[in-house]
Amino acid sequence: MNRTEKYINHVIQEAILNIENNGGPFGAIIVLNNKIISTGVNSVTLDNDPTAHAEINAIRKAAKTLGKFDLTGCILYSSCEPCPMCLSAIYWAHINKVYYASNRDDAHNAGFDDQFIYYELDKPIKDRKIPFENIYRDKAAIIFEKWKNKIDKTLY
């Protein structure tokens, strides 16, 4: 068995174990230099946290373990294709590659449907299901002016 298969088997087992522990059916790990540095499972219902997806939990733990927010060089293995939120977090974390087992159709068939988010993202803001209103943009301009002028900022 090669490493990729070993890691995918690991996340599948994490997801199965999480179901048995009353969590959601998702697991993820982050690997750096062929070493697992973090594991995450879906704890949305257990933590009452809609952002507590397996990938997000694994990213948070990896960043804490490494002591940095940039996970360049890391590979994420997931039991399922990452949802739009997790996909965004993967890009923000600068993860180099993602391997996943089940896909979004498999998740949909099990009662998880992220497709509506993809549809919402394609719509103009004014046509989205949840109303978004841009207000006081002129007052908020000072925030980014201060950021641009800050000499000792940490870029991310």
N, C-alpha and C positions, 0 to 999 in steps of 0.2 A: 504494500500500500504506500503510495507516495504522500508527501506532506499535505498537498491540497486536499486529497481525499480524507486524510487523517483529520484535518481541521474542519472540513465540512461535516464529517461524522461527529465530531465533537460538538458543533453547534446544533446539530439535529438532536443529539442526546440531551443537550442543555434545554432545548425547547420542550422535549418530551417530559423531562424532569420538572420543568416549570409548570406544565399542565397539571402534573400530579401534585404540585404544591399550590394549586389554585391560581396560578398566574396565566398570562396569555401564551399562546403557542409559538413563541418566537425566541430565538437565541442568537447571540453574536459574540465573536471574539475579535480582538485586535492583536496582530502579530507583528513583531519588529525583530529583524535579524533571526528569523526562524524560532522565535520564542514568544509564547503567549504572554502578553503583558496585561491584558484585561479580558474579562468576561462580562457579558451583560445579558439579562433576560428581560422580557416584557413584564413590567410591574405596574401597568396603568391602573388596574383595579385594586391591586394590593396597596399601592401608595396614594390612590386617588389623585393621580397625576397624569393628565392626558399626553404629556411629553415623555413619559417613562417607557419609551420603546427600547427594545434590546440594543439597537445600534447606538442610540443616544446614551443609554446607560454605560455601554462599553466605551464610547468616546470620552465620557466624563471621567471614568476610572483611568483610562489610558493617559489622559492629560494630567490627572492628579499623580499617577505613578511616575510619569516622565518629568513632571514639574514644568510643563510648557503646554501652550495651546496649539502649537503647530505640530501636527503628527506626520509630517513629511517622512517618507520611508516606511510607513506602516501599511499593512494590508488588513482589510476587514473581511471577515468571513461571516455570512449571515445565513440563517436557516431559510430566509425568504427575501425576495427582492425588496430593497428598501422603499418605504413610502416617500412621498414628496418631502415631508419634514426631515426624515432621516437622510435623504439624498442631499438636501441643502446642508445639513450638519456635516456630512462627509466632505462636501466641497469646502466648507468653512474650515474644517480641520486639516485640509490638504492631504488627505489619505491618498496613497498612490494607486491602490487597486482594490476592487471589491469582487469577491466571489459569493454567489448566493445559490441556494438549492431550489426551493419552490419559487414560482413567479407570481406576479400580481393576479393572474387568472386563477391560480390555485387558491390564493388568499380570498379572492372574490367568492369562489365556490364554497368556501368554508365560512362565509358570512362577513368577511372583511372587504370593504370596497373603498379604495382610495381614488377611484376614477373620477368621482365628482370634484375632487380637488384639482386634478389635471384640467378638467373642464373649466373650473372657476378661474384658474390661472390664465387660461386663454381668452377669457372675457375682458372687455374693457371694465375698468373699475366701477363705472356707473351701473353696469349690468350684473354685478355679482350679487349672490344671494344675501350676503351680509353687507349692509350699507357701509361704505367707507366715505368719509368726508374730510377733505384737506382744509384745515382751518389754521389761521394765524401763522401762516408760513413766514410772513415778514417778521413777526416777533421771534420766531425760532431761528432766524438766520444767524443770530449771534452765537448760537451753539457751535455751528460748524466754522464760523470765523475764529472763535477761540481755539478750536481744535487745530485748524490750519496754522495758526500762529504759535501754537505750543511747541517749544523747541525740544523738550525732553520726552515727547510722546513715544509710545511703543506702537509701531504700525502692526496691523494684523489684517 
